[in-house]
Amino acid sequence: MAVGSRRPVTRLWHRHKSRIVRRLLARSSKLEELKGKSLRGAFAKLCGQGVSFVLRLGFVAVMARLLEPTDFGLVAMVTVVTGFFDLFATAGLSAATVQKADISDEYVSTLFWVNVEVGVALGVLCVIIAPFLVVFYQEPRLLSVTAALAAGFLFNASGVQHLALLQRSLRYGVLSVIETVAQLAGVATGLGMAFCGFGYWALVGSALIQPATMTLLMWLSTSWRPGKPGRLSDVRSMLRFGATITFNNLVVHLAYNFDKLMIGRYLGADALGIYGRGYQLINIPNTTLLSAVGGVAFSALSRLQGDPVRCRAYFLKGYTLVNSLTLPTTMFCATFADEIITVVLGHKWHAVTPIFRLLAPTILVFGIINPTGWFLQSTGLQGRSLKMAYAIAVLVCLAVIIGLPYGANGVALAVSAAMTVWVVPHVFWCAKGTLLSPFDLFAAVWRPLLASIVATGAGLEAAFYLEPSLTPLLRLLVGGIVMGTVYVCLLVFVLGQKQFYLDVLSALKPASPDRIADTAANLGASR
């Protein structure tokens, strides 16, 4: 009876086997294509960010020698406010376009015109608020600087949906080229104006040319053109999603710029110029590494939101990759802070060194907590992400208030300590009620953390034996080579991560039809 009962099932299986295998083949093909495009996109983005890192570092190094701390401080006073307004230029609608499973041209056109209207409104608001900045900072030069930077809002807003369409289709190779060319245009403009003696206006010119060039190139790189806007009621859910993302970014921006606002107000432009250089330098590796993976991860995870198990697996692999880059970078910056500041900024900026070293742990912190935001937002948990942003804002603002009486160094120490303390509760809160667990995140971090600690010991040992007479650049190169070699050997060969990175490298190649067919056949056989 048991044998006979299996015959109809067997006949049914053979009758529909080809159809099932075709479906499995199609599904496997899509997943392989998504995996490959995601990793190739991340690799292209990482290469682009590597070029961006060199350009930004070179730009900062040259401008630090051409301009004075006060020039940087003046522009920083304005960018604290314009950076805040800039969060509204996208209105979170680029993320909404990427995250939505299906979207039409009419929807994108509607969102485009919403972005443009918001950009114009923010530009006007920036001009209106300029006199208040003059009074607040007691600096009359800020009036013209603020009015000039207002034009950047329209440049950014006009390219938001084109950027989102490139991200949605995972065309990160094209996007990396666009970003690099735009950055080159900004760097060339800034350097040219600085050499001609324009002072702080060189920083303003660079800040305007880069977004204008990027928007122009994105329009040329996409075939989509905005049409007539549809009804706002048709995109209400996307507007609601975008509003949550925008408010999240707004809260985080306020938290991470409160320190510069208070330093500029109470300690002056010189102190803000010094603190700002340290903050900017410590954030270059941070933004470079996280930007290289973040956008790609959000796009890929959004495509997998209907498959929680695979979404979890993809996230953890990306999380491991991010932290394997941010952890050794943190240790290197803290160990060789003196050499980095001397090589990049020059001897007159020696006051930046303690700030740079004190802020170094934030690279590690952001590498741990920022990727969790990609996971929450791509899986529709943007509400929780917003609540976590509230907590971070309160924590950081309190830290700034506590550290301000002790000067810029006190602020850097307080902010770094507060963010380090926040890591553990952040991880537990993020994992609550999801397929992730705190143990999953710890398992993804402990190997690169251990390898980084050992590599740091080797770097300190090398620094101890290096001749004091060696130039800072040579000490930096030798120390970096020692730390990098020890880190890679320990992580890959001793801690067993060789296969993980080989899999990442193999996935950079386009998936072959034979490999996809084998996968589908194996799936079919397992039925």
N, C-alpha and C positions, 0 to 999 in steps of 0.2 A: 504493500500500500504506500509505503514511504517512497519506494523507487518509482512507482507509477505516477505519484503525485508530482514528481520532478519533470516528467516528460512534457507537459504543456508549457511549463516555464522555460525548459530548454528550447522547445520549438519557437516559443515567442522570442527568446533571446536571439536565436539564429536569424529569425525573420527580420528583426529590427536592428541587428548588429551593425550593419553598414551605416544606418542612419545615426545610431548612437556614436559610432566611431567618428563620423563626419562632424558631429556636434562637438565631440571631445577635441578633434583636430582643430576646429575653428576656435574653440575656447582656449586651447593650449597655445595656438598661434597668437591670439590677442594678448595673452598673458606674457608670452615670451617677447612679443613686440613691445609691450609696455615696459617690461623689465629692462630690455635693451635700450629703448629710447630714454628711459629715466636715467640709467647709469651713463649713457653717452651724453645726455644733456647735462648731468652733474659734472662729468669730466670736462665738457666744453666750458661750462660755467666756472669750474675750478681753474682752468687754464686762463680764462678771461679775467678772473679775479686775481690770478697770479700776476698778470700784466698790469692790472689795476693797482695792485699792491706796490709794484715797482714804480709806477707813475706817481702814485700818491706820495710815496716815500721820497722820491726824487723831488717832487714839487715842494713838499714841506721843507726838505733840506735846503733847496736853493732859496725859497722865499724867506726862510729863517735868517739867511745871510744877507738878504736884500732889504728886509723890512725890520721894524722894531716891534717889541712886545706890545706897545700901545696900539699899533696898527691892527694886530690880530685881536686885541681886546675890544677895539671899537666894533669890528665886524661881528665878533662873538656876542656882544651886547644885543645886536639886532637879530642875529640868527637864532638866539634863544626864543624870540617871539615869532619870527617868520617860520622857523622850523615847526613851531606849534601850529601855526595856521596851515602849513603845508600838509598836515595830516588830513585836513578836510578837503584838500584838492581832489583826492581820489574818492573820497566819501566811502571807502571800503568796497567800491563797486568793481574794482579790478579783481579782488578776491572773490566777489560774488559771481563774476563771469567765469572764473576758473573753476569754482567749486560746484556750480550747477551742472547736473548730469546732462541735460539737453537745453540748448539755447538757440534762439532764432536771430536773424539779422535785425528784425524789428526791435527785439529786446535790447540788443547791443546798441542800436541807434538811439533808443530812448535813454539808455544809461550814458551814452556819449554826451548828449545835450545836457543832461543833468550835471555831468562833470564840468562842462564848459561854463554853465551858469554859476556853479559853485566857485570855479576858478576866478571868474570876473568879480564876483562878490568879495572874495578874499583879497584880491588885489586892491579893490577900493577901500576895504576895511584896513588894509595895511597902511595906505596913504593917510587915512583918517587918524590912525593911532600914532603916527610918527611924532606929532608934537608932545604926546604924553610920555613917549620914551625919552625925549629931550629933557623933560622936567624930572622924570624918575631918576635918570642917570646923571642929570646936570651936565650934559654933553651936547652942545648945539650941532656938532657935525653929524649927529645921528639922523637929523631930519632928512637930508638929501640921500644918505645911504639907505634908509628905510624905504623912501619913495622909489629909489632905483630898483631895489630887490623885489618890489611888488610885482614887476613884470614877470618874474619867474613863475608865479601861480598860473598864469594863462598858458605858458609854455608846457608846464607839467600836466595840467588838466586836459590839454588837447591831445595828449598821447596815451592817456590812461587805458582806454579800451583797446587800442592797437597793441599795447604792451600785454594786456590780458589775453588777447587772441594768440599772440606768439607764445605765451606761457602755456595756455590751454592745449596748444598743439605740440608742446614740448620742443619748440624750435629754439633751443637755448644756444646752439651754435651761432645762428644768425644774431640772436640777441646779444651774445658776448661780443661779437664784432661791432655791433652798433654801440654798445656801451664803451668799448675801447676807443672807437673813433671819436665819440662825443667827449670822452675824457681827454683825449689828446687835444681836441679843439679848445677845451677849457684851460688845460695846462699851458698851451701855447699862448692863449690870450693873456692869462695871468702873468706869465713870465715876461712877455713882451711889454706889458704895461708897467711891470715892476722895474725892468731895465730902463724904461723911459722916464722913471721918476714919478709915477702916479701914486705911489704909496699904497694906502689901504684900498684905493679904487681898483687896484690890480686884483684883489680878492673878490671885489664885487663883480668885476668883469668876468672873471673865471666862473663865478657862481651862476651867471646868467647865460653864458654861451653854452655851457655843457647841456642843460636841459633843452635849450632851443635846438641844438644840433641833434640830440637824441630823438626828440619828437619828430623832426623832419625825416630822419632816417627810418624811423618806424613806419611812418606813412608810406615811404617809398618801398618798404619791404613787405607790406601786406596789401593784398588786393582789395580788402574790405574798405568801403567808404561809407560814412554815415548818411543815412537817409532821413526821412521825416520821422520825428519822434512819435511813438505810440502813446497810449494812455498809461499814466503812472500806476493806475490800479492793476494793470497787467503785470507789472514788475514789482508789486508790493512786497512779496516775500524776499526778493533780491535786495530791495532797498532796506528792509528790516535787517537782513543778514549784514549788509554793508554798514549800516548804522552801528551795529554791535561791534563789528571789527574796528570801525573808526573810533568809537568811544574807547575800546580797548587800547588802541594805539595812542589815543589822546592821554589816557591816564598814565601809560608807561612813559610817554614823552615828558609829561610834566614831572614825573618822578626822577627821570634821568637827566633833566636839565635844571632842576631846582637848585642843585649845587652851583651851577654857573651863574644863575640869576642872583643868588645870595652873595656870592663872591664878588661879582661885578658891582653890586649895590653897596656893599659894606667894606670891601677891601680894595676896590678900584680896578682900573683897566690893566695896570701892570700885573697885579696878582692874577687877574682873570686870564691874561695872555699867557702867563707861565703855566697856570693850572690847565688851561685849554690845550696847550701843546702836549702836555703829558697825557691828558684825556684822549686827545685825538690820536696820538701815537699808539696808545695801548688798545684803542679800538680799531686800528687798521687791521691787525691780524684777526680780530674778532669778527668784524663785518666782512672781511674777505672770506673767511672760512664758512661762516654761517650763511652768507648770501649765496655762496657757491652751491650749497646743498639745499637751503631753505625753500627757495621758489620751486625747484624741481620736486622736492619732497612733497610740498603742498599739492602741486598739480597731480603727481602720481597717486598720492593717498586719496585725493578727491575722486579719482577714477575708480578706486578700489573700495569706496565707502560701502558698497553693497556686499562686500566679501570680507567680513571682520577678521577672520582667521588669517587670510593672506595679507590684509592691511597691517595687522599686528606684526607679522613676520617681516614685511618690507620696512616698517618703521624701525624695528630693533636693529636691522642691518644698517640702516642709515644712521641711527643713533650711535652705534659702535664706530662707524666710520668718522663721524663728526668729532667724537671725543678722542679718537686716536690721533687727531690733528690738533685739537685745542689744548689737550693736556700737556704735551711736550712744549708747545709754544708758550704756555703760561710759565712753566719752569725755566725756560730759556730766557724769557724777558726779565724775570725776577733775578736770575743769576748774573746776567750780564747787562744790567740796567745802565751802569756808568759808561760802558763802552758803546752801547746803543745810542745814548743821548749825545755823547761826544761825536760819534761818527755822523749821525743824522743831522743834529742841530748845530753842533759846534760848541766851543768852550764857553761862550757867553751865556749859554742856556743851562749851566750846571745846576741851577735851582730846580730844574724840571726832574732831575734824577730821583729824588725821594718820592715825588708824586707818582712818577712812572712805576717805581718799584712797589709802592703801596697799592696801586690800582691793578697790578698784575693779576691777583687772584680773581678779578672779575672776568677775565678771559675764560677761566675754568668754570666759573659760576654760570655764565651765559651759555657756554657749551653744553651744560647739563640741563638748564631750565628752558632755554629758548626752543629747542626741538619739540618739547612737550606741547608747546603752543601750536606747532604745525599739526600735531596729531589731534588735539582737541578741536581745532577749527575745521580741519578737513573732514572730521567725522560728525560734525554738527553740534559739538559741545562748546560752541563759542561763548555761551553764557557762563560756564565755569571758568573759562579763560579770562573773562572780564572780571569775575570776582577775585581771581588770583592777582590780577593787575591792581585792583584796589588795595589788596594787602601789601603788595610790593611798594606802591606809592606811599602809603602811610609809613612803612618801615624806612624807606630811603629818606623821606623828608625829615623824619625825626632824627635820623643819623646826621644829616646835614646841619640841623639846628644844634645838635650836641657838639659837632666838630668845629663849627664856625668860629667860636672864640679862640681856638688854637691855630687859626690861620688855614691856608690852603692845604698844608700837610695834614692838619687835623681833620679836615673834611674828607680827604682821600682815604685816610685810615678808617674813619667812621663808616663811610659808604661801603668800603671793601669788606669790613667786618660784618656789617648788617646783611649784605648779600650772601656772604658765606654761611651765616647762621640760618638763612632762609632756605637753603638748598634742601635739607631733609624734609621739613613740612611740605615744601612744594612738590617733591616727588611723591609723597604719600597722598596728597590731595589730588594730584593729577591722575594717579592710578586708580583711585577709588571708583568702583562700579564699572570699570572697563576691563577689556581682556588683558590689559597690562597689569603687572604687579610691581611693587618696589624692588622685589628680588630680580625681576627681568631687567630693570634699568641698572641695578647694581652689577648684574652679571655682564652687562654690556660695557661697563666702565672699569672694572677692577684690573683687568689686564693692562690696558694702556696707562692706568694710574700707577701701577707697580713699576712698569717699565720706565715711566717718566721719572719716578723718584730715584731709581737706580741710575738713570742717565744723568740726573742732576748731580748726584754724588760724584759721578765721573767728571762732569763739567767743572765742579768746584775743585776737584783734585787737579785737573788740568790748569785751571786758573791760578792755583797756588804755586805750581811749578813753572809757569810761564814767566819769562824775564820781564820785570817792570819796565825795562827800556823798550820793549816792543810797542809798536803803535797800537792804538785802540782797535783799528780795523783788523790788524793781524791777530790780536787777542780774541776778537769777536769771531773771526773765521775759524781759528783753531778750536776754540771752545764749542762753536756750533758743529764742527765736523765730529769732534769727540762725542758730544751728546747725541747727535743724530745717529752715529754709527752704533753706539751702545744701545740706544732705544730701539732701532730697527732690528738688530740682531736678537735682542732679548724678546721683543714682541713676536717676531716671526718664527724664530727657531726654538727658543726656550719655552715660551708660553703657548706655543701651538697655534698661532694665528696665520700660518703660511697658507693653508687651504682657503681660508676666508678671503684673503687678498687675491689669491689666484682665481677664485670664483668671480670676484669683482672685475678683475682684468679680463677674464674670458667673456663676461657679459657685455663688455664694451664692443665686442665684435657683433655684427648683425647676425641674428639667428638664422641658421641654415635650414632649408626645408627638411633635410634628413633628420636633424635633431628634433624638430617639431613633430615629424611623423613618428619617430621612435617614442617620444613622450606620449603621444596619443595612443600608440599601439600598446604601450605599457599600461596606460590607464584603461584601455579596452580589455586587456587580458586580466586586469585585476577585478573586473566585474564578474 
